[in-house]
Structures are given as structure tokens and as C-alpha cells.
């Protein structure tokens, strides 16, 4: 796969004289201040050919300033940028572009009214021999680049019609279209699904071969350790460490960023679930999603997993009254509702933290106080006039709780880092004291400290009875918030090889991965493929372990049997069940005829994917080629024509990609 334009000058020059990791570009003693605020102090970085340098740091540590110095947006107050050994005084991003420095921005600087191809080639449009724009040539090259990044849209499609994640892929294609020696990736994966991230990293691997010098800025630690060769850590505008990735343990990197060890990334959730707040039945929006049904109780966190574009955000938009459903029903506390606008949803006690904080959640030129008080501005108004102190009283407690870094309440949010902007968004909706709060990718593009603070806010809201919907592309975020403590496994028989392979892998993950530190496997029981025995075992587990939080059941017969037994004993409100049973088998066992806790969810997908990957790698998958097994809401579990294991339409396990599946 070739990600760059085919111009021959993209290749390194010099033949045998070219070193594999020669220094191509970087900063030397660079400092930058804004007013009285020091953003960067005496920072030196080297970008080397064929290598990825990961730049880490909290929000406000100086990462964006480094990116903008290298991209020609800013000039350093002291020190300099350099390229191929010579000082470089960049006067604009266009000059950096012309010098071979390409940038993938977290928030794409694209134009909605132009086509995808026009956006890709803006600033370096191709012309034909008569000096006219070569639209056909640009469309051909744009189509090739879109295929490289995995975006299935035409080059003539208007950009304004694309989703956030699709626009990010266009931004990546735009960077690849440049004949560059240096590529800077500023949070390029923040809005991407795992599949799209994999495609991007395939492109990075190709660029390594072409000896392109790369810098990768991200808050996703797993991605950094997957793609980087070296790590540089910034704290408070200063460079505190630069080292090879294999010499920088994960915990050490976090400690260097925040200045202390960071604990409790995923706080323990011990909320007692209350009454049902939100009931959704058969919700459908034509051509977008269909037949979505679930219930949500006070103090409960319901995680929405799935690929970007799978309908998660679209469901949230309907629940908040932005879009209208084609069919189905929504009930708030058993009262049927139909929201024609967000104002009506807010009046009913629903708040929505959008995934697009810049485009949909903030007015970038307005100050912090104005943005944070927008949903409650009527509470600060008297006789048509806004009372400034009342505005502050409404939102300051929430800004303080999130430890917002700012100079004054009038400071424009456009001058804040991405993480601090997200804190303003969260404060804005917390001020409404909602009954139901929908978080759509709330930790996208924020640092580890802010991420931990957001998780704490979500857990505290649940403890105080707020019903939460959490949409996230990060599996650990969904699994670790709300599913912690003691749990048991109820398997079929001790001789079930596939399930035993999964159980062994589960034990290894629990013992070795820090994100499962608060999960404790207390017992593995066996139901002997008998409904009666499964019922007895489920009740015995609850009686033996009073603090048991959940039972995981990787056997089709075990889950409905356990559900019925716990239902009859009045224990379903206490125990969380997950497993591999179709929802149709569960409805008759659950109170009010709703299988609210036992549908396919991201936890099940993670468990089953991990089990299938491990079992496949060990040669323990026993199904025949072409054989299909029921797998509940995930779809079907199929042995493909070539022996691959297919879990629904999105997940395929083969010997080549088995290493990608990390539970």
C-alpha cells in the first residue's frame, strides 16, 4: 500500500549516504509565550527519518504549541525550528507545506461547501498543460487516497455531508497527498473507530519504509505504545524526558506527564439502581438504525459500543430531539414523550454531551462563562437582563470540580486546550441537573488526568441517581466503568474446550492487565449443560459470595437458566449477567418482559472476541467450515469458507489478525 503521492521526490535522496534514522527536522531551544503565560520553555526535539516520535503531555503541557511551531502557525520567541540541519524561519503554514512538512490536525481545517477532492488538494491544486484545473486527475488521485485510508465516499461528495470521523479520514488523505519528508499527526485517531485506526497505522508502516520522519500526538496510550519508536514527555511547557518506547513503562509515562502516580483511572461504581427512568422500544430512524430497545434506570450506566457510524450517535440525537424517529416509542418515567427539539428534551431532564465539542457544543469566540451558562441562562436572567454573578454561581461549582485551567471567566474558549474545552462542555450540562445524561465520546482527545476526572464525574452522577448513557469507542472505558468488583463464571462443563480456552485467557488478562485491577474472579462453576444445575449453581454463587457483582456465562443454556433462577429469587437487581444467549430466550425471565441487562453489549463483544481469538490461535475451534452458530444480538458466529471465525459483520478472526484482539 502506498499512501503518498507518486511524485519521485518523495523518496529520500542520497542512496547509500542516507542513514535509516537521520535527523530530518525538529526544534532547538524553542520557547513561546502568550501574554504572561509561558506555553513552551527551552524545548529541543528531533524528528528522524523512518521513525515515529510520540509526544505526550497533559492538556496545556505545550504539545499543540510544538505542533504549531513545526507547522509554521507560530514563530518561536527564542530558539528555532530546523529542517535537514538548517535553521528554518517559517512565516506561514503554506511555507511549511511547501518545505515538505504535512500536518494531520485533530480538528480538520476543511471546507464544507467544497468537494472531498477539492479539500484534499486545496493549496496545491493540480493543473493541466493549458494551466486549467485538472479536476479529473485530482479526482482519480483523491479516489486512490480515499481507498488507502478506508473511506467509502466519492471524491465529488460535498464535505459538509460527511460525519466527523469521515472528515478526519479526509484530513488524513489530505496530508498524504503532500510530497512530504515530515508528517505531524495531531490526535489523528480521536474520532476514528478501531478499524480506521488500523488502516491509519498500516499507512504509517508504509511511510516508515519511505523514511518519512513522523511525530504522533495522542492521549491514547495503547496506540502510542503500538506505533511509536521514541517517546517525548512534556509537562508545564518543559521537556521532561525523551527515550525509546521500550524503555518507558506505561505507568512511568503517566507519572512524568502528571507529576505523580495516577490511580483510579476507572473509579469503583457502587450505586444502587433505582426505578426505570428511560424506556425505549423499537426505536427506528430509516436508513440509520432500526428496532432499538432498552431501559435505563436511575444510577445506571448503559454503555453503547460499536464502530464509528454504527448508529450510536444517531440514537443519541433522536433521544435529545435533534432528529426525529421514523417509528418506535420513548418513555420518561412511564410517560410517553416525543421530542420535537432539544429544548423539549432538556425540559424533560435530558442532557447531551456531543462528540463534536467545537462544531456543536461551544461558541468558540465566546467566553467561558457565556458558554457554560447557555443551557441555564434563563435562571440568571431578571427583567430581561443577565445577572453576571448569578451566571458564575450557577456554573462555578462544576468548573471547580473539573479543575478548569483559565485566566478569567471572560477568556474565549478558543484559547483553551482541548481538554479544558471539554471541561467547559461538561460543566455546561452539569448545571442543568439532568435526570438522564448522554455522554458521546466524553474523553475523546483529552489527557489521562482529564480522562480520570471525567470518569469520576460520570461515576458520581450515577451515585446520585442520574441515569447515564455512555457512548465510547474505547472498550476499557465501557467495561471498566460500572463493571467492577467480584464476579464469577458459570460455564457449561469442565470438558468444554472452547470455553476453557476462554476462561484461561480471562484469568491471564486479569492477572496481567492493570485496567482489570478492580475486577476479581472469585469462582468458576459448571452447569453441566443442565438448566436445573445452572439454576442451582447461580443461586449458590450468590449465596457463597455476598459481594458478587456479576456472573459471566459463555454458554447458551446457562444464561436464561441463571436469569430465571435469580429473577424468582428477587436478585436480578443485584447481579449483572452477561453472556451468549439470544434476547428472545431472555424476555420471559426478566421483570416487565424486558431483557434490559442481558442483551449483547460491548462487554460481551470483548469477551467473545477475546475467547474466539485465543481459541482459534490454539486450534480449539471445533466447528466445521461454513457452520453457523446463534450468537444473540451480535449476529451469528460462523466458521468461514477459509476457516476464519466470523463474529457478526464487523469482527473476523484469522491467524494473521489474532494478535490485534486484546481484551
Residue pairs with C-beta under 8 A, 6 or more apart in sequence:
1 148
1 202
1 203
1 206
2 148
2 206
3 145
3 148
3 176
3 203
3 206
3 207
4 10
4 176
4 177
4 178
4 179
4 180
4 207
4 210
4 212
5 141
5 176
5 177
5 178
5 179
7 179
9 179
10 179
10 180
10 181
10 210
11 210
12 18
12 49
12 181
12 210
12 211
18 49
18 211
19 49
20 49
20 50
20 211
21 48
21 49
21 50
21 51
22 48
22 49
23 46
23 47
23 48
23 85
24 47
24 48
24 49
24 83
24 84
24 181
24 182
24 213
25 47
25 70
25 81
25 82
25 83
25 84
25 88
25 101
25 181
25 182
25 213
26 44
26 45
26 46
26 47
26 70
26 81
26 82
27 43
27 44
27 45
27 66
27 69
27 70
27 76
27 79
27 80
27 81
27 82
28 44
28 79
28 80
28 81
28 82
28 87
29 42
29 43
29 44
29 78
29 79
29 80
30 40
30 42
30 43
30 44
30 66
30 69
30 76
30 78
30 79
30 80
30 81
31 38
31 40
31 41
31 42
31 43
31 76
31 77
31 78
31 79
32 38
32 39
32 40
32 65
32 69
32 74
32 76
32 77
33 39
33 77
37 407
38 237
39 62
39 65
39 237
40 62
40 65
40 66
40 69
40 76
40 237
41 237
41 238
42 78
42 79
42 238
42 239
43 62
43 66
43 79
43 234
43 237
43 238
43 239
44 79
44 239
45 53
45 55
45 66
45 215
45 232
45 239
45 242
46 53
47 53
47 182
47 213
47 214
47 215
48 213
49 181
49 211
49 212
49 213
50 208
50 209
50 210
50 211
50 212
50 213
51 208
51 213
51 214
51 229
51 230
52 204
52 208
52 214
52 215
52 216
52 227
52 228
52 229
52 230
53 214
53 215
53 216
53 228
53 229
53 230
53 231
53 232
54 215
54 216
54 217
54 218
54 224
54 227
54 228
54 230
54 231
54 232
54 245
55 63
55 66
55 67
55 215
55 216
55 217
55 232
55 234
56 63
56 224
56 231
56 232
56 233
56 234
56 253
56 256
56 257
57 63
57 233
57 234
57 235
57 257
57 447
58 235
58 257
58 258
58 419
58 447
58 448
58 449
58 450
59 405
59 417
59 418
59 419
59 420
59 446
59 447
59 450
60 405
60 417
60 419
60 420
61 234
61 235
61 236
61 237
61 257
61 447
62 234
62 236
62 237
62 238
63 186
63 217
63 234
64 186
64 217
64 417
64 418
65 74
65 237
66 234
67 103
67 184
67 186
67 215
67 217
68 74
69 75
69 76
69 81
70 81
70 96
70 101
70 103
70 182
70 184
70 215
71 90
71 93
71 96
71 101
71 103
71 184
72 90
72 91
72 92
72 93
72 94
72 95
72 96
72 97
72 101
73 93
75 89
75 90
75 91
80 87
80 88
80 89
81 87
81 88
81 89
81 90
82 88
83 99
83 100
83 101
83 182
84 181
88 99
90 96
90 99
93 103
94 123
96 103
97 123
97 124
97 178
100 178
100 179
100 180
100 181
100 182
101 180
101 181
101 182
101 184
102 175
102 176
102 178
102 180
102 182
102 183
102 184
103 175
103 183
103 184
103 186
104 171
104 172
104 175
104 183
104 184
104 185
104 186
104 188
105 171
105 186
106 186
106 187
106 188
106 190
106 418
106 445
107 358
108 167
108 168
108 170
108 171
108 174
109 171
110 119
110 159
110 167
110 170
110 171
110 174
111 118
111 119
111 122
111 159
112 158
112 159
112 160
113 158
113 159
113 160
114 122
114 158
114 159
115 155
115 156
115 157
115 158
115 159
116 142
116 146
116 153
116 154
116 155
116 156
116 157
116 158
116 159
116 162
116 170
117 135
117 138
117 139
117 142
117 155
117 156
118 125
118 138
119 159
119 170
119 174
120 138
120 141
120 142
120 145
120 155
120 170
120 173
120 174
120 177
121 138
121 141
121 142
121 174
121 177
122 174
124 177
124 178
125 133
125 134
125 138
126 133
126 134
126 137
126 138
126 141
127 133
127 134
128 134
128 137
138 155
139 155
139 156
141 177
142 155
142 173
142 177
143 154
143 155
145 173
145 176
145 177
146 152
146 153
146 155
146 169
146 170
146 173
148 173
148 176
148 199
148 203
149 169
149 172
149 173
149 176
149 196
149 199
149 200
149 203
150 169
150 195
150 196
150 199
151 166
151 169
151 170
151 173
153 162
153 166
159 167
159 170
162 170
163 308
163 309
163 313
164 191
164 355
164 356
164 359
165 191
165 192
165 193
165 196
165 308
165 309
166 309
167 191
168 188
168 190
168 191
168 192
169 192
169 196
171 188
172 188
172 200
172 203
175 183
175 185
176 203
180 212
181 212
181 213
182 212
182 213
182 214
182 215
183 207
183 212
183 213
183 214
183 215
184 214
184 215
184 217
185 214
185 215
185 216
185 217
185 218
186 217
187 217
187 218
187 219
187 418
187 445
188 200
188 216
188 218
189 196
189 197
189 200
189 218
189 220
189 223
190 218
190 444
190 445
191 308
191 355
191 441
191 444
192 200
192 308
192 473
193 307
193 308
193 309
193 473
194 307
194 473
195 307
195 650
196 308
197 223
198 660
201 223
201 226
201 227
204 214
204 216
204 227
207 214
208 214
216 224
216 227
216 228
218 224
219 443
219 445
219 446
219 447
219 448
219 451
220 474
221 250
221 253
221 254
221 448
222 662
224 231
224 245
224 253
225 245
225 250
228 245
229 244
229 245
230 242
230 243
230 244
230 245
231 241
231 242
231 243
231 244
231 245
231 248
231 253
232 239
232 241
232 242
233 239
233 240
233 241
233 242
233 253
233 256
233 257
234 240
234 257
235 256
235 257
235 258
235 259
240 256
241 248
241 256
250 514
251 261
251 514
254 261
254 262
254 448
255 261
255 262
257 447
257 448
257 449
258 448
258 449
262 448
262 449
262 452
264 452
264 456
265 448
265 451
265 452
265 455
265 480
265 515
266 455
266 476
266 477
266 480
266 481
266 484
266 515
266 518
267 455
267 456
267 459
267 481
268 459
268 484
268 485
268 518
269 301
269 459
269 462
269 463
269 481
269 482
269 484
270 463
271 299
271 300
271 459
271 462
271 463
271 465
272 299
273 297
273 298
273 299
273 300
273 573
274 297
274 298
274 299
274 465
275 297
275 298
275 333
276 295
276 296
276 297
276 333
276 334
277 296
277 297
277 298
277 332
277 333
277 435
277 436
277 467
278 295
278 296
278 319
278 330
278 331
278 332
278 436
278 467
279 295
279 296
279 329
279 330
279 331
279 334
279 594
280 292
280 293
280 294
280 295
280 319
280 328
280 329
280 330
280 331
281 293
281 328
281 329
281 331
282 291
282 292
282 293
282 327
282 328
282 329
283 289
283 291
283 292
283 293
283 315
283 318
283 325
283 327
283 328
283 329
283 330
284 290
284 291
284 292
284 325
284 326
284 327
284 328
285 314
285 318
285 323
285 324
285 325
285 326
286 326
288 311
288 314
289 311
289 314
289 315
291 328
292 311
292 315
292 328
293 328
293 594
294 302
294 596
294 599
295 592
295 594
295 596
296 302
296 436
296 467
296 468
296 469
297 467
297 596
298 435
298 465
298 466
298 467
299 462
299 463
299 464
299 465
299 466
299 467
300 462
300 467
300 468
300 482
301 458
301 462
301 468
301 469
301 470
301 481
301 482
302 467
302 468
302 469
302 470
303 470
303 471
303 472
303 478
303 479
303 481
303 482
303 601
303 602
303 603
304 312
304 315
304 316
304 469
304 470
304 471
304 472
304 602
305 312
305 472
305 473
305 475
305 478
305 601
305 602
305 605
306 312
306 602
306 650
307 650
308 473
310 650
312 440
312 471
313 355
313 440
313 471
314 323
316 352
316 438
316 440
316 469
316 471
317 323
317 352
318 324
318 325
319 330
319 339
319 345
319 350
319 352
319 436
319 438
319 469
320 339
320 342
320 345
320 350
320 352
320 438
321 339
321 340
321 341
321 342
321 343
321 344
321 345
322 342
322 352
324 340
329 336
330 336
330 337
330 338
330 339
331 337
332 348
332 349
332 350
332 435
332 436
337 344
337 348
339 345
339 348
339 350
342 352
345 352
346 375
346 432
348 435
349 434
349 435
349 436
350 434
350 435
350 436
350 437
350 438
351 375
351 429
351 432
351 434
351 436
351 437
351 438
352 429
352 437
352 438
352 440
353 361
353 425
353 426
353 429
353 437
353 438
353 439
353 440
353 442
354 360
354 361
354 425
354 440
355 440
355 441
355 444
355 471
357 418
357 421
357 422
357 425
358 364
358 421
361 425
361 428
362 371
362 413
362 421
362 424
362 425
363 370
363 371
363 374
363 413
364 412
364 413
364 414
365 412
365 414
366 412
366 413
367 408
367 409
367 410
367 411
367 412
367 413
368 399
368 404
368 406
368 408
368 409
368 410
368 411
368 413
368 416
368 424
369 388
369 391
369 392
369 395
369 409
369 410
371 413
371 424
371 425
371 428
372 395
372 398
372 399
372 424
372 427
372 428
372 431
373 380
373 391
373 394
373 395
373 428
373 431
374 428
375 428
375 429
375 431
375 432
376 394
376 395
376 431
376 432
377 386
377 391
379 390
379 394
380 386
380 387
380 390
380 391
380 394
381 387
382 390
392 409
394 431
395 427
395 428
395 431
398 426
398 427
398 430
398 431
399 423
399 424
399 427
401 457
402 423
402 426
402 427
402 453
402 454
402 457
403 423
403 453
404 420
404 423
404 424
404 427
405 416
405 417
405 420
406 416
406 420
413 421
413 424
416 424
418 445
418 446
419 445
419 446
419 447
419 450
422 442
422 443
422 445
422 446
422 450
422 454
423 450
423 453
426 442
426 454
426 457
429 437
430 457
430 461
434 466
435 466
435 467
436 466
436 467
436 468
436 469
437 461
437 466
437 467
437 468
437 469
438 468
438 469
438 471
439 458
439 468
439 469
439 470
439 471
439 472
440 471
441 471
441 472
441 473
442 454
442 458
442 470
442 472
443 450
443 451
443 454
443 455
443 472
443 474
443 477
444 473
446 454
455 477
455 481
458 468
458 470
458 481
459 481
461 468
462 468
462 482
470 477
470 478
470 481
472 478
475 602
475 606
476 515
478 601
478 602
478 603
479 602
479 603
479 606
480 515
480 516
480 518
483 519
483 549
483 550
483 576
483 603
484 518
484 519
484 549
485 518
485 519
485 520
485 547
485 548
485 549
485 550
486 520
486 522
486 545
486 547
486 548
486 549
487 519
487 520
487 521
487 522
487 548
487 549
487 550
487 551
487 552
488 521
488 522
488 523
488 524
488 525
488 541
488 545
488 548
488 550
488 551
488 552
489 503
489 506
489 521
489 523
489 524
489 525
489 551
489 552
489 553
489 554
490 525
490 526
490 527
490 534
490 537
490 538
490 541
490 551
490 552
490 553
490 555
490 558
490 562
491 499
491 500
491 503
491 524
491 525
491 526
491 527
491 553
491 554
491 555
491 558
492 499
492 526
492 527
492 528
492 529
492 554
492 555
492 557
492 558
493 526
493 527
493 528
493 529
494 500
494 526
496 555
497 615
497 620
497 622
498 611
498 615
498 620
498 621
498 622
499 554
499 555
499 611
501 611
501 614
501 615
501 618
501 620
502 554
502 607
502 610
502 611
502 614
502 615
503 524
503 554
504 614
505 610
505 611
505 614
505 663
506 521
506 607
506 610
506 611
506 663
507 521
509 516
509 610
509 663
510 516
510 519
510 520
510 521
513 663
522 545
522 548
523 541
523 544
523 545
525 537
525 540
525 541
526 537
527 533
527 534
527 537
527 555
527 557
527 558
527 561
529 555
529 557
530 557
531 557
531 560
531 561
532 561
534 553
534 555
534 557
534 558
534 561
534 562
534 565
535 561
535 562
535 564
535 565
536 565
537 562
538 551
538 561
538 562
538 565
538 566
539 565
539 566
539 569
541 548
541 551
542 548
542 566
542 569
542 571
542 574
542 575
548 575
549 575
549 576
550 575
550 576
550 577
550 578
551 562
551 575
551 576
551 577
552 578
552 579
552 607
553 559
553 562
553 577
553 578
553 579
553 580
553 581
554 579
554 580
554 607
554 608
554 611
555 579
555 580
556 580
556 581
556 582
556 585
556 630
558 579
558 581
559 577
559 579
559 580
559 581
559 585
559 586
559 598
560 581
560 585
560 586
560 589
562 577
563 572
563 577
563 586
563 589
563 590
563 598
564 589
566 572
566 575
566 577
567 589
567 590
567 591
572 590
572 591
572 597
576 597
577 597
577 598
578 598
578 601
578 603
578 604
578 607
579 598
579 604
580 604
580 608
580 631
580 632
581 598
581 632
582 630
582 632
582 633
583 595
583 598
583 599
583 600
583 632
583 633
586 595
586 598
586 599
587 593
587 594
587 595
589 595
590 596
590 597
590 598
599 632
599 633
600 631
600 632
600 633
600 634
604 632
604 634
605 634
605 647
605 651
606 663
607 663
608 631
608 634
608 637
608 647
609 647
609 651
609 653
609 661
609 663
610 661
610 662
610 663
612 621
612 637
612 645
612 647
612 653
612 661
613 645
613 653
613 658
613 661
615 621
616 645
616 653
616 654
616 655
616 658
617 655
617 658
621 639
621 645
623 629
623 639
624 639
625 639
625 640
625 641
625 642
625 643
626 638
626 639
626 640
626 641
627 638
627 639
628 636
628 637
628 638
628 639
629 636
629 637
629 638
630 636
630 637
631 637
631 647
631 648
634 647
634 648
635 647
635 648
635 649
636 646
636 648
637 645
637 646
637 647
638 645
638 646
639 645
639 646
640 646
640 652
642 654
644 652
644 653
644 654
645 652
645 653
645 654
646 652
646 653
647 653
653 661
